[in-house]
Amino acid sequence: MTPALLAIACLLTITLGYSSLCAASPFGPCRKCRGWGFQMKTDRKGRLKRGKDCRRCQATGRRIRIGRHLYNVAARLHRDGTR
């Protein structure tokens, strides 16, 4: 195989894999709180304790994946345009 054809095959595999991931699991863990829903803090003795609720994910610990968000925008645009 030529290098260009191999690169296209790799990109196609990655794209199909990510789109299937977005279809199967549209929500991923929040990057800020790592899926906990709140920040971890330490007290004066160095022990971990629960901090404030995460503002980015509204304390759910989940966020919508970028690919799923783009799909939702495209579907909404198509639905609104064909009414």
C-alpha positions as CSV (number, residue, x, y, z in Angstrom):
1,M,0.0,0.0,0.0
2,T,1.1,3.5,-0.7
3,P,1.7,5.8,2.3
4,A,-1.2,8.1,1.2
5,L,-3.6,5.2,1.1
6,L,-2.5,4.0,4.4
7,A,-3.0,7.4,6.0
8,I,-6.5,7.6,4.5
9,A,-7.3,4.2,5.9
10,C,-6.0,5.2,9.4
11,L,-8.0,8.4,9.4
12,L,-11.1,6.5,8.3
13,T,-10.7,4.0,11.1
14,I,-10.2,6.7,13.7
15,T,-13.2,8.6,12.5
16,L,-15.5,5.6,12.4
17,G,-14.3,4.5,15.9
18,Y,-14.9,8.0,17.4
19,S,-18.3,8.3,15.8
20,S,-19.3,4.8,17.1
21,L,-18.1,5.9,20.6
22,C,-20.2,9.0,20.4
23,A,-23.2,7.0,19.3
24,A,-22.8,4.4,22.0
25,S,-21.8,6.7,24.9
26,P,-22.6,10.4,24.1
27,F,-21.4,11.6,27.6
28,G,-17.9,11.4,28.9
29,P,-16.4,12.3,32.3
30,C,-15.9,16.0,33.0
31,R,-12.4,17.1,32.5
32,K,-12.4,19.5,35.4
33,C,-13.6,17.3,38.2
34,R,-12.6,14.0,36.5
35,G,-16.1,12.7,36.7
36,W,-16.6,13.1,40.5
37,G,-19.0,16.1,40.2
38,F,-17.0,18.1,42.7
39,Q,-13.4,19.3,43.3
40,M,-11.3,17.5,45.9
41,K,-9.6,19.7,48.5
42,T,-7.2,19.0,51.3
43,D,-7.6,20.1,54.9
44,R,-4.7,21.4,57.0
45,K,-3.6,17.9,57.8
46,G,-3.4,17.0,54.2
47,R,-6.4,14.7,54.1
48,L,-8.7,14.8,51.1
49,K,-12.2,16.1,51.5
50,R,-15.0,17.1,49.3
51,G,-14.9,20.6,47.9
52,K,-17.4,22.7,46.0
53,D,-19.6,21.3,43.3
54,C,-18.2,21.5,39.8
55,R,-19.5,24.5,37.8
56,R,-18.6,23.1,34.4
57,C,-20.8,20.0,34.6
58,Q,-23.3,21.3,37.2
59,A,-22.2,18.5,39.7
60,T,-23.2,15.6,37.3
61,G,-19.6,14.5,36.6
62,R,-20.6,14.1,32.9
63,R,-20.1,16.2,29.8
64,I,-21.3,15.8,26.2
65,R,-18.6,14.7,23.8
66,I,-17.6,17.1,21.0
67,G,-18.7,14.7,18.3
68,R,-22.1,14.2,19.8
69,H,-22.5,17.9,20.2
70,L,-21.7,18.5,16.6
71,Y,-24.2,15.8,15.6
72,N,-26.9,17.4,17.7
73,V,-26.2,20.8,16.2
74,A,-26.4,19.3,12.6
75,A,-29.6,17.4,13.4
76,R,-31.2,20.5,14.9
77,L,-30.2,22.6,11.9
78,H,-31.6,20.0,9.5
79,R,-34.8,19.6,11.5
80,D,-35.4,23.3,11.7
81,G,-34.6,23.8,8.0
82,T,-37.0,21.2,6.7
83,R,-40.1,22.3,8.6
